[in-house]
Amino acid sequence: MKRFILSSVIALSASNTMAMENSFYIKSSYGKVDTDISSQEAQEFFGTKLSDPNGWFLTLGYRFNNFLAIEGGYADLGEAEAKDSQSGFMPYNDYETVYYDYSYKSQISAQTKMLGVFLSTDTNKPFYAGVRAGYQSWDAEIELTGKVSESLVWSNGYDQTVELYSYQEDLSYSDDTDGSDLYYGVSAGWNYNNWSLSLEHTIFEMDDQKPSLSSLGLTYNF
């Protein structure tokens, strides 16, 4: 009986020591961002389709137990791009023609800092699943660069042409906004020794938009 009690105490002590040693974890995630900007909205604002960029985030967490953890992190939602260009000519009158050429590129980027909780099934099991939610401080920026050129050319209809005027301008515009909103998501993972591999989907509320990141995460448990 004494041997059984002593063995139980040793096992419990080892278990508690392991739990303490594995309280902290760090995670790196990488995946695809959905900007939550529809094709119609992109067409109206940018004149073309907006790309869905790649994004990543880093997380530092502390587990209170096998089911509850607190997390802090930083996410970069990448740069979504829209490009467009047009060139051609338009008759101005019987002798004059306007030639035009323009191109531009728009970029939207966003970053966020997060603090929240992760509630899960038993993370000591080989497989686990959970939900996370918290508060974030985000910053978003839009940048537009481009070039516009026009020229008016007179022609007698044969072999004589004269450039009456030309116009060229480089375009540059930028604006940024920031705020604080909720974020939330789901995660399912597989444990192997001190490592975990997980599939995650996280939504970041940013005013009227809700960009999301679908990612693959790699966690190391200290």
VEXDREN-2710 file (C-alpha; in Angstrom, 1 decimal):
% VEXDREN-2710
k/r/px/py/pz
1/MET/0.0/0.0/0.0
2/LYS/2.8/2.4/0.9
3/ARG/4.5/1.6/-2.4
4/PHE/1.3/2.4/-4.3
5/ILE/0.9/5.7/-2.5
6/LEU/4.5/6.6/-3.1
7/SER/4.3/5.7/-6.8
8/SER/1.1/7.8/-7.1
9/VAL/2.8/10.8/-5.5
10/ILE/5.8/10.5/-7.8
11/ALA/3.6/10.1/-10.9
12/LEU/1.4/13.1/-9.8
13/SER/4.5/15.2/-9.1
14/ALA/6.0/14.3/-12.6
15/SER/2.7/15.1/-14.2
16/ASN/2.5/18.5/-12.4
17/THR/6.1/19.2/-13.4
18/MET/5.3/18.4/-17.0
19/ALA/2.3/20.6/-17.0
20/MET/4.3/23.5/-15.6
21/GLU/7.0/23.0/-18.1
22/ASN/4.5/22.9/-20.9
23/SER/2.5/26.0/-19.8
24/PHE/3.9/28.4/-22.4
25/TYR/3.8/27.9/-26.2
26/ILE/4.7/29.8/-29.3
27/LYS/2.9/29.4/-32.6
28/SER/3.6/30.6/-36.2
29/SER/0.8/30.5/-38.8
30/TYR/0.8/31.1/-42.5
31/GLY/-2.1/31.1/-45.0
32/LYS/-4.5/32.8/-47.4
33/VAL/-6.3/36.0/-46.7
34/ASP/-9.9/36.8/-47.7
35/THR/-10.2/40.6/-47.9
36/ASP/-14.0/40.5/-47.6
37/ILE/-14.2/42.9/-50.6
38/SER/-16.5/41.6/-53.2
39/SER/-15.7/41.5/-56.9
40/GLN/-18.4/44.1/-57.5
41/GLU/-17.0/46.5/-54.8
42/ALA/-13.5/46.0/-56.2
43/GLN/-14.8/46.8/-59.7
44/GLU/-16.5/49.9/-58.6
45/PHE/-13.6/51.3/-56.6
46/PHE/-10.6/50.0/-58.4
47/GLY/-11.9/49.2/-61.8
48/THR/-10.6/45.6/-61.7
49/LYS/-10.4/42.5/-59.4
50/LEU/-8.6/42.7/-56.1
51/SER/-6.2/39.9/-55.3
52/ASP/-6.4/37.8/-52.1
53/PRO/-2.9/38.0/-50.5
54/ASN/-1.0/35.6/-48.2
55/GLY/-0.9/36.4/-44.5
56/TRP/0.9/35.2/-41.3
57/PHE/0.7/35.7/-37.6
58/LEU/2.8/34.9/-34.5
59/THR/1.2/33.9/-31.2
60/LEU/2.6/33.6/-27.6
61/GLY/0.3/31.7/-25.3
62/TYR/0.0/30.5/-21.7
63/ARG/-2.1/27.5/-20.7
64/PHE/-3.9/27.7/-17.4
65/ASN/-4.9/24.1/-17.8
66/ASN/-5.5/21.6/-20.7
67/PHE/-8.7/23.5/-21.7
68/LEU/-8.0/27.2/-21.3
69/ALA/-5.2/29.5/-22.5
70/ILE/-4.5/33.2/-22.9
71/GLU/-2.9/34.3/-26.1
72/GLY/-1.3/37.5/-27.4
73/GLY/-0.1/37.9/-31.0
74/TYR/0.6/39.9/-34.1
75/ALA/-0.9/39.3/-37.6
76/ASP/0.1/40.7/-41.0
77/LEU/-2.7/40.3/-43.5
78/GLY/-0.5/40.9/-46.5
79/GLU/-1.0/43.3/-49.4
80/ALA/-4.0/43.0/-51.7
81/GLU/-3.4/44.4/-55.1
82/ALA/-5.4/45.7/-58.0
83/LYS/-3.8/46.7/-61.4
84/ASP/-5.2/48.2/-64.5
85/SER/-4.0/49.9/-67.7
86/GLN/-5.5/51.2/-70.9
87/SER/-4.2/52.9/-74.0
88/GLY/-5.7/53.9/-77.3
89/PHE/-6.9/56.9/-79.3
90/MET/-10.1/59.0/-79.8
91/PRO/-10.8/61.2/-82.8
92/TYR/-11.1/64.8/-81.7
93/ASN/-12.2/66.2/-85.1
94/ASP/-11.5/65.6/-88.7
95/TYR/-7.8/66.4/-88.4
96/GLU/-7.0/65.9/-84.7
97/THR/-6.7/62.8/-82.6
98/VAL/-6.2/62.3/-78.9
99/TYR/-3.9/59.5/-77.8
100/TYR/-4.0/58.3/-74.2
101/ASP/-2.2/55.9/-72.0
102/TYR/-2.7/55.3/-68.3
103/SER/-1.8/52.6/-65.7
104/TYR/-2.2/52.3/-62.0
105/LYS/-1.7/50.0/-59.1
106/SER/-3.6/49.9/-55.8
107/GLN/-2.5/48.2/-52.6
108/ILE/-4.4/47.5/-49.4
109/SER/-2.5/46.3/-46.3
110/ALA/-3.5/45.5/-42.8
111/GLN/-1.8/44.6/-39.5
112/THR/-3.2/43.8/-36.1
113/LYS/-2.2/43.1/-32.5
114/MET/-4.3/40.6/-30.6
115/LEU/-5.1/39.6/-27.0
116/GLY/-7.6/36.9/-26.2
117/VAL/-8.4/33.4/-24.9
118/PHE/-8.4/29.9/-26.5
119/LEU/-11.0/27.4/-25.2
120/SER/-10.4/23.8/-26.4
121/THR/-10.8/20.2/-25.8
122/ASP/-8.0/18.4/-23.9
123/THR/-4.8/19.6/-25.4
124/ASN/-2.9/16.7/-23.9
125/LYS/-4.8/14.3/-26.2
126/PRO/-3.3/13.5/-29.7
127/PHE/-6.1/15.5/-31.4
128/TYR/-7.8/18.6/-30.1
129/ALA/-10.2/21.4/-31.3
130/GLY/-11.2/24.7/-30.0
131/VAL/-12.4/28.3/-30.4
132/ARG/-10.5/31.5/-29.8
133/ALA/-11.8/35.1/-29.3
134/GLY/-10.4/38.4/-28.1
135/TYR/-9.8/42.0/-28.7
136/GLN/-7.5/43.5/-31.4
137/SER/-5.9/46.8/-32.3
138/TRP/-5.6/47.1/-36.1
139/ASP/-4.2/49.4/-38.7
140/ALA/-5.0/49.4/-42.4
141/GLU/-3.5/51.4/-45.3
142/ILE/-4.5/52.0/-49.0
143/GLU/-2.0/53.3/-51.5
144/LEU/-2.5/54.2/-55.1
145/THR/0.3/54.9/-57.7
146/GLY/-0.1/55.4/-61.4
147/LYS/0.8/57.3/-64.5
148/VAL/-1.4/59.2/-67.0
149/SER/-0.4/60.6/-70.4
150/GLU/-2.3/62.3/-73.2
151/SER/-1.3/63.9/-76.5
152/LEU/-3.3/65.8/-79.2
153/VAL/-1.9/65.1/-82.7
154/TRP/-2.9/66.9/-85.9
155/SER/-2.7/65.1/-89.2
156/ASN/-3.4/66.1/-92.8
157/GLY/-4.5/62.6/-93.6
158/TYR/-1.3/61.8/-95.5
159/ASP/2.2/61.8/-94.2
160/GLN/2.3/65.0/-92.1
161/THR/1.6/65.0/-88.4
162/VAL/2.1/67.6/-85.7
163/GLU/1.9/67.1/-81.9
164/LEU/-0.1/70.0/-80.7
165/TYR/0.2/69.3/-77.0
166/SER/1.1/66.5/-74.6
167/TYR/0.3/66.0/-70.9
168/GLN/1.8/63.5/-68.4
169/GLU/1.3/63.1/-64.7
170/ASP/2.4/60.7/-62.0
171/LEU/-0.3/59.8/-59.5
172/SER/0.3/59.0/-55.9
173/TYR/-2.3/58.8/-53.1
174/SER/-2.3/57.1/-49.7
175/ASP/-4.6/56.9/-46.7
176/ASP/-4.7/54.9/-43.5
177/THR/-7.2/54.1/-40.8
178/ASP/-7.1/52.2/-37.5
179/GLY/-9.3/51.0/-34.8
180/SER/-10.1/48.3/-32.1
181/ASP/-12.5/45.4/-32.7
182/LEU/-13.1/41.8/-31.9
183/TYR/-11.5/38.8/-33.5
184/TYR/-12.6/35.2/-33.3
185/GLY/-11.9/31.8/-34.9
186/VAL/-11.7/28.1/-34.8
187/SER/-8.8/25.6/-34.7
188/ALA/-8.2/21.9/-34.9
189/GLY/-4.8/20.3/-34.3
190/TRP/-2.6/17.3/-33.8
191/ASN/0.0/16.9/-31.1
192/TYR/3.3/15.1/-31.5
193/ASN/5.7/15.3/-28.5
194/ASN/6.2/19.1/-27.9
195/TRP/5.0/20.1/-31.3
196/SER/1.5/20.7/-32.6
197/LEU/0.2/21.1/-36.2
198/SER/-3.1/22.9/-36.6
199/LEU/-5.6/24.1/-39.2
200/GLU/-7.1/27.5/-38.3
201/HIS/-9.6/30.1/-39.5
202/THR/-9.6/33.5/-37.9
203/ILE/-11.9/36.5/-38.6
204/PHE/-10.8/40.0/-37.9
205/GLU/-13.5/42.7/-37.6
206/MET/-12.3/46.0/-39.0
207/ASP/-15.1/48.6/-39.1
208/ASP/-17.5/47.4/-41.9
209/GLN/-15.1/44.8/-43.3
210/LYS/-14.3/41.3/-41.9
211/PRO/-11.1/40.0/-43.5
212/SER/-10.2/36.5/-42.5
213/LEU/-7.1/34.2/-42.5
214/SER/-7.3/30.5/-43.3
215/SER/-3.9/29.1/-42.1
216/LEU/-1.7/26.3/-41.2
217/GLY/-0.1/26.7/-37.7
218/LEU/3.0/25.2/-36.1
219/THR/3.2/25.3/-32.3
220/TYR/6.0/24.5/-30.0
221/ASN/5.1/23.8/-26.4
222/PHE/7.8/24.7/-23.9
END
